């Protein structure tokens, strides 16, 4: 039986995540690092924003409330995630969800003033192509904000790769930033976003060896890469 293409693998895996209810848990897990990122973005009330890898739409809904004169599109490769996002968002008039992959974003050029992606980019089959696509759909002067928990400079997450059912890219902060520069972005830079959430006394999950490793991972922080078109 032929092996599924990377995009099909991702869709199938994240459809399974959606069915397991993981889309709904993302806000609790990712809000502590996303909240300071939104403050750095200086979102205007009329911004047009694309949320790449939106999952169940939790961040897209937050963004739509911050841009009452703007518009938000949440995009995910998982059609099941998108369906759940739509079902959870009937009251948001300036918000829509589309199924799509970052290497072929189903939007016109110059459509957005800001693009954000939280915990999605290391799954992209071709990150450089995805970054070029993000630049294509951004307006001149628009900015991209990519938040990454799985990266080479944080040694406490390296074990994730072998636990995930799909291929991932374990890249350094400098490698991510270089791809933005090579795509033609200006002012590409990176910084750490520390997760202040206290670690439990006893850790029983599958992603970390113990509570100490989880605490060290959070203290090292997530990687935020940001750039301007």
PyMOL commands that set and color helices and strands:
alter all, ss='L'
color gray80, all
select helices_A, chain A and resi 6-19+22-41+58-66+79-87+121-123+127-137+155-157+160-163+173-182+211-220
alter helices_A, ss='H'
color red, helices_A
select strands_A, chain A and resi 48-52+71-76+95-99+112-118+138-148+186-193+222-228
alter strands_A, ss='S'
color yellow, strands_A
deselect
rebuild
show_as cartoon
